[in-house]
């Protein structure tokens, strides 16, 4: 089949050229019709674009607000954890001092260093 078409082109190149020109002109006509837009269509397209961009903006703002809240919550959690750890460490030291005072002798307690 390919060979037959090849032969047709060789035998009648003018006919093939006219087919190609017709196809190109039809494509150009279709493209030019697509380029011509009515004002209503253009307004509609722009309104859709505005709606889409507004939606993207609102989503970005909501995402940022969620991020801000999450970071604030994480910071307060870090502070709470650090404070809790510090308090537990101080409690251990205080407990050790109390044990030392309970087991200390009276004459050791008179010493200013103790």
C-alpha positions as CSV (number, residue, x, y, z in Angstrom):
1,X,0.0,0.0,0.0
2,X,2.8,2.3,0.8
3,X,4.5,1.6,-2.5
4,X,1.2,2.4,-4.4
5,X,0.9,5.8,-2.7
6,X,4.5,6.5,-3.6
7,X,3.8,5.7,-7.2
8,X,0.7,8.0,-7.2
9,X,2.9,10.8,-5.9
10,X,5.5,10.2,-8.6
11,X,2.9,9.9,-11.3
12,X,0.7,12.9,-10.3
13,X,2.6,15.4,-8.0
14,X,0.3,18.3,-8.9
15,X,-2.8,16.4,-7.5
16,X,-0.9,15.6,-4.2
17,X,0.2,19.2,-3.9
18,X,-3.3,20.4,-4.2
19,X,-4.5,18.0,-1.5
20,X,-1.8,19.2,0.9
21,X,-2.7,22.9,0.2
22,X,-6.4,22.1,0.9
23,X,-5.6,20.4,4.2
24,X,-3.4,23.3,5.3
25,X,-6.0,25.9,4.4
26,X,-8.7,24.0,6.3
27,X,-6.4,23.9,9.3
28,X,-5.7,27.6,9.1
29,X,-9.4,28.4,8.8
30,X,-10.2,26.3,11.9
31,X,-7.3,27.9,13.8
32,X,-8.5,31.4,12.8
33,X,-12.0,30.6,14.0
34,X,-10.7,29.5,17.3
35,X,-8.7,32.7,17.7
36,X,-11.7,34.9,17.1
37,X,-13.5,35.1,20.4
38,X,-16.6,37.0,21.3
39,X,-16.3,39.5,24.2
40,X,-18.7,37.3,26.2
41,X,-16.5,34.3,25.8
42,X,-13.5,36.3,26.8
43,X,-15.3,37.7,29.9
44,X,-16.4,34.2,30.8
45,X,-12.8,32.9,30.5
46,X,-11.5,35.7,32.6
47,X,-14.1,35.2,35.3
48,X,-13.2,31.5,35.5
49,X,-9.5,32.5,35.8
50,X,-10.3,35.0,38.6
51,X,-12.4,32.3,40.4
52,X,-9.5,29.8,40.0
53,X,-6.9,32.3,41.2
54,X,-9.1,33.3,44.2
55,X,-9.5,29.7,45.2
56,X,-5.7,29.1,45.0
57,X,-5.2,32.3,47.1
58,X,-7.6,31.2,49.7
59,X,-6.1,27.8,49.9
60,X,-2.6,29.2,50.2
61,X,-3.8,31.5,53.0
62,X,-5.5,28.7,54.9
63,X,-2.4,26.5,54.5
64,X,-0.2,29.3,55.9
65,X,-2.6,29.8,58.8
66,X,-2.5,26.1,59.6
67,X,1.3,26.2,59.4
68,X,1.4,29.2,61.8
69,X,-0.9,27.5,64.3
70,X,1.1,24.2,64.1
71,X,4.4,26.0,64.7
72,X,3.0,27.9,67.7
73,X,1.7,24.6,69.1
74,X,5.1,22.9,68.6
75,X,6.9,25.8,70.3
76,X,4.6,25.7,73.3
77,X,5.0,21.9,73.5
78,X,8.8,22.3,73.4
79,X,8.7,24.9,76.2
80,X,6.4,22.7,78.2
81,X,8.7,19.7,77.8
82,X,11.8,21.6,78.6
83,X,10.2,23.1,81.7
84,X,9.0,19.7,82.8
85,X,12.4,18.2,82.4
86,X,14.0,21.1,84.3
87,X,11.5,20.7,87.1
88,X,12.2,16.9,87.4
89,X,16.0,17.5,87.4
90,X,15.6,20.1,90.2
91,X,13.4,17.8,92.2
92,X,16.1,15.2,92.1
93,X,18.6,17.7,93.4
94,X,16.2,18.8,96.2
95,X,15.5,15.2,97.2
96,X,19.2,14.5,97.5
97,X,19.7,17.6,99.7
98,X,16.8,16.6,101.9
99,X,18.3,13.1,102.3
100,X,21.7,14.6,103.2
101,X,20.1,16.9,105.9
102,X,18.2,14.0,107.4
103,X,21.3,11.9,107.7
104,X,23.6,14.7,108.8
105,X,24.7,14.9,112.4
106,X,23.9,18.0,114.5
107,X,27.6,19.1,114.8
108,X,27.8,18.9,110.9
109,X,24.8,21.2,110.6
110,X,26.6,23.9,112.7
111,X,29.3,24.1,110.0
112,X,28.7,27.1,107.8
113,X,29.7,25.2,104.7
114,X,26.9,22.6,105.3
